Amino acid sequence: MATTFWDEVRGLKTTENDWWEIFHEASKLGRYDEFPSQESIVARMKELLESLPYDPYPEVALPTEMTALDMRLSEAVLSRTSCRAMRPRSIELRDLAALLHHAYGITRDNSGTEYTRGFRAAPSGGGLYPLEIYFHTKHVQGLRPGLYHYNPLQRNVRLLRGEDLTPRIAEALVPFQSTIAADASVIFFLTALFERSTFKYGLRGYRFILLEAGHVAQTLNLAANALGLGSLNIGGYYDRQIDELLGLDGLTQSTLYMVAAGERVEGTEADQDHHHA
Ligand SMILES: Cc1cc2nc3c(=O)[nH]c(=O)nc-3n(C[C@H](O)[C@H](O)[C@H](O)COP(=O)(O)O)c2cc1C
């Protein structure tokens, strides 16, 4: 059935393609919108935890002496490309620490401010930090193969599943790029605990969350580049399969984006191919 003018006025749209419009409209800030009080915001932020603890899982401390990222910013930005031909070079724990810390690490103290959470390398609307980063690897020296969670507060990673999940990640990628699972040194999963932002900002909070995942992914791209690694941002994956792999319910917390990093294989057809996604 075709939509009428009045359906449009009421916001009743009939095709899936219009949902983005409805979403965007609904996520706009109105002059008369109200925020919760500062006290209730602080109380809710405490309940929603600064970082998921995963306390019983075995931890590996990240070295404070991480690999320096010495590439000039201009070079890091201008030489960034999506790397689709990579191989799994082994990397050091201090390289991984550099990637994680630059992407979402805590960089400043919050004392003396109205914010309750430590400020991080990436900006976050309201200082709410809704993202949680997981990664899978079997190519980091000193780490057992498996699935890990990064805790920026404790500056450590915890082993959630000590098994090689490469085949399951491959299956969860859209078929044309399933080989990335085996070719990457490490694959990062950027996930969001939505309520950390939406309790304060509503639908606009959801918009913020997606923007923030972009900030983090970009830094991972540039940091990987500075370490001499190629990287690829991945939107082509089956969300539910990845969520299940990470143990997320997909509702309160879900995967937003993946970033693979590995050694660039230069001059291959895949390396030239920019038409996939
Ligand atoms: C949100 C997003 C999702 C993407 N998903 C994929 C993907 O699943 N597979 C892929 O090969 N490239 C993916 N890309 C990379 C784009 O295809 C790539 O950035 C674009 O072709 C431009 O090339 P460049 O990154 O080398 O500049 C994605 C990029 C973005 C921003």
The ligand as an SDF file (V2000), in Angstrom:
LIG
                    3D

 31 33  0  0  0  0  0  0  0  0999 V2000
   31.0920    1.3830    8.4650 C   0  0  0  0  0  0  0  0  0  0  0  0
   32.0310    0.6840    7.5210 C   0  0  0  0  0  0  0  0  0  0  0  0
   31.8880   -0.6580    7.2740 C   0  0  0  0  0  0  0  0  0  0  0  0
   32.7610   -1.2980    6.3950 C   0  0  0  0  0  0  0  0  0  0  0  0
   32.6550   -2.6480    6.2100 N   0  0  0  0  0  0  0  0  0  0  0  0
   33.5190   -3.2770    5.3970 C   0  0  0  0  0  0  0  0  0  0  0  0
   33.4780   -4.6890    5.2230 C   0  0  0  0  0  0  0  0  0  0  0  0
   32.6530   -5.3810    5.8120 O   0  0  0  0  0  0  0  0  0  0  0  0
   34.3660   -5.2550    4.3730 N   0  0  0  0  0  0  0  0  0  0  0  0
   35.3040   -4.5230    3.6850 C   0  0  0  0  0  0  0  0  0  0  0  0
   36.0800   -5.1120    2.9410 O   0  0  0  0  0  0  0  0  0  0  0  0
   35.3880   -3.1810    3.8580 N   0  0  0  0  0  0  0  0  0  0  0  0
   34.5350   -2.5480    4.6940 C   0  0  0  0  0  0  0  0  0  0  0  0
   34.6390   -1.2010    4.8920 N   0  0  0  0  0  0  0  0  0  0  0  0
   35.7100   -0.4540    4.2180 C   0  0  0  0  0  0  0  0  0  0  0  0
   35.2130    0.3720    3.0310 C   0  0  0  0  0  0  0  0  0  0  0  0
   34.8530   -0.4520    1.9680 O   0  0  0  0  0  0  0  0  0  0  0  0
   36.3550    1.3300    2.6270 C   0  0  0  0  0  0  0  0  0  0  0  0
   36.6130    2.2140    3.6750 O   0  0  0  0  0  0  0  0  0  0  0  0
   36.0690    2.1010    1.3410 C   0  0  0  0  0  0  0  0  0  0  0  0
   35.9910    1.2380    0.2450 O   0  0  0  0  0  0  0  0  0  0  0  0
   37.1260    3.1590    1.0790 C   0  0  0  0  0  0  0  0  0  0  0  0
   38.4130    2.5830    1.0050 O   0  0  0  0  0  0  0  0  0  0  0  0
   39.5990    2.9610    1.9880 P   0  0  0  0  0  0  0  0  0  0  0  0
   39.1770    2.6000    3.3980 O   0  0  0  0  0  0  0  0  0  0  0  0
   40.7780    2.1580    1.5230 O   0  0  0  0  0  0  0  0  0  0  0  0
   39.8540    4.4310    1.8940 O   0  0  0  0  0  0  0  0  0  0  0  0
   33.7840   -0.5580    5.7550 C   0  0  0  0  0  0  0  0  0  0  0  0
   33.9200    0.7980    6.0470 C   0  0  0  0  0  0  0  0  0  0  0  0
   33.0790    1.4180    6.9120 C   0  0  0  0  0  0  0  0  0  0  0  0
   33.2850    2.8910    7.2170 C   0  0  0  0  0  0  0  0  0  0  0  0
  1  2  1  0
  2  3  1  0
  2 30  2  0
  3  4  2  0
  4  5  1  0
  4 28  1  0
  5  6  2  0
  6  7  1  0
  6 13  1  0
  7  8  2  0
  7  9  1  0
  9 10  1  0
 10 11  2  0
 10 12  1  0
 12 13  2  0
 13 14  1  0
 14 15  1  0
 14 28  1  0
 15 16  1  0
 16 17  1  0
 16 18  1  0
 18 19  1  0
 18 20  1  0
 20 21  1  0
 20 22  1  0
 22 23  1  0
 23 24  1  0
 24 25  2  0
 24 26  1  0
 24 27  1  0
 28 29  2  0
 29 30  1  0
 30 31  1  0
M  END
$$$$
